[in-house]
Amino acid sequence: MISELLKRGGVWYNLDASTPQEAIRKASEVVCARLYPGVIDKDASELAGAALEREGQSSTAVGEGLAFPHARAPFLRNREAAFMALFYPRFPILWAAPDGLPVRAFFLIASASPAEHLSSLSSLAKRCSNPEFARLLAGKATQDQLLSLLGRVS
């Protein structure tokens, strides 16, 4: 499942943002404008607003230089539009991580059902605890590299 979501969302490099809020807004624009024009029934401001509302509850930074911004509840109506997009910011972003480390990679996640929402977050957290997956993220891995690993460890 995580492989399909990442295939849809893609991997994006050098996002120019200096705060979590700016990163979420710009990532939402990328996903809505470049990835899903006319497919997602929401626009970038709605996606960013939902993720920023969740971010306002507590930081989605999980430590080890990673964050998982997402809407608090399922955001999409169409399961086929669900995605997990990986962004590598141009510079690390201070994101109120539990370990105090700046975020070097973040996954913007949008799902269509409560079960999918929780499963996506859980699966992503599990994968990020895999040392090889974490190493790939630290090295700004490509989508193909990540999908190859996910195919071997899924």
C-alpha positions in Angstrom: 0.0 0.0 0.0 2.7 2.5 0.9 4.4 1.8 -2.5 1.3 2.7 -4.4 0.8 5.9 -2.3 4.4 6.9 -3.0 4.1 6.2 -6.7 1.1 8.5 -6.8 2.7 11.2 -4.7 6.2 11.2 -6.0 9.5 12.5 -4.7 10.2 16.2 -4.9 13.6 17.9 -4.3 14.8 21.3 -3.2 11.5 22.6 -1.8 12.3 26.2 -0.9 10.7 26.7 2.5 12.1 27.8 5.9 9.2 27.0 8.3 6.9 24.0 8.6 3.9 26.2 7.6 5.6 27.4 4.5 6.8 23.8 3.6 3.2 22.5 4.0 1.8 25.3 1.8 4.4 24.9 -0.9 4.2 21.1 -0.9 0.4 21.3 -1.2 0.8 23.6 -4.2 3.2 21.2 -5.8 0.9 18.2 -5.3 -2.3 19.9 -6.4 -0.8 21.8 -9.4 1.7 19.4 -10.8 0.5 16.0 -9.8 -3.3 16.0 -9.7 -4.7 18.9 -11.7 -8.4 18.1 -12.0 -8.2 14.8 -10.1 -8.2 15.9 -6.5 -11.5 17.5 -5.6 -9.7 19.9 -3.3 -7.3 22.8 -4.1 -3.9 23.5 -2.6 -5.3 26.0 0.0 -7.7 23.3 1.3 -5.0 20.7 1.5 -2.6 23.0 3.2 -5.3 24.3 5.5 -6.2 20.8 6.7 -2.6 19.8 7.2 -1.8 23.1 9.0 -4.8 22.7 11.3 -3.4 19.3 12.3 0.1 20.7 12.6 -1.4 23.3 15.0 -2.5 20.5 17.3 1.0 19.2 17.7 4.1 18.9 15.5 4.1 16.1 13.0 7.9 16.0 13.2 8.8 12.5 14.4 12.5 12.9 14.9 15.5 11.7 13.0 15.0 14.6 10.5 11.5 13.4 9.4 8.0 14.8 9.5 4.6 13.4 8.4 2.3 16.4 7.8 -1.3 15.3 7.1 -4.9 16.3 7.7 -6.3 15.2 11.1 -8.9 13.0 9.4 -9.2 11.5 5.9 -9.2 14.3 3.4 -10.1 12.9 0.1 -13.3 11.3 -1.2 -11.7 9.3 -3.9 -9.5 6.4 -2.7 -7.6 6.4 -6.1 -6.5 10.0 -5.4 -4.9 9.1 -2.0 -1.1 9.8 -2.0 2.0 10.1 0.0 4.4 12.7 -1.5 8.0 12.9 -0.2 9.7 16.3 -0.1 13.3 17.1 0.5 13.6 20.8 1.5 16.4 22.8 0.1 17.6 23.4 3.6 16.7 21.6 6.9 13.7 23.1 8.6 13.2 23.5 12.4 9.9 21.7 13.0 9.6 21.1 16.8 10.9 17.6 16.5 11.0 15.5 19.8 14.8 15.1 19.3 15.3 18.7 18.4 16.8 17.8 15.0 15.7 19.8 11.9 13.6 18.1 9.3 15.5 17.0 6.2 12.6 15.1 4.6 8.9 15.1 5.0 5.9 13.1 3.7 2.7 15.0 2.9 -0.1 12.4 3.2 -3.7 12.5 2.1 -6.1 9.6 2.5 -9.7 8.8 1.8 -10.8 6.7 4.8 -10.1 6.4 8.5 -8.6 2.9 8.1 -6.4 4.0 5.2 -5.3 7.2 7.1 -4.2 5.2 10.2 -2.7 2.4 8.1 -0.6 4.9 6.0 0.8 6.6 9.1 1.6 3.4 10.8 3.2 1.8 7.8 5.3 4.9 7.1 6.5 5.0 10.7 7.4 1.3 10.6 9.3 1.8 7.3 11.2 4.8 8.6 12.4 2.8 11.6 14.1 0.4 9.1 17.8 1.4 9.0 18.1 0.9 5.2 15.0 3.0 4.5 16.3 5.7 6.9 19.7 5.7 5.2 18.0 6.1 1.8 16.0 9.1 3.1 19.1 10.7 4.7 20.8 10.4 1.2 17.9 12.0 -0.6 16.9 8.7 -2.3 15.0 8.7 -5.6 11.5 7.3 -5.9 12.9 4.3 -7.7 15.4 3.5 -4.9 12.7 3.8 -2.3 10.2 1.7 -4.2 12.8 -1.0 -4.8 13.5 -1.3 -1.1 9.8 -1.2 -0.3 9.3 -4.1 -2.7 11.9 -6.1 -0.9 10.7 -5.5 2.6 7.0 -5.2 2.3 
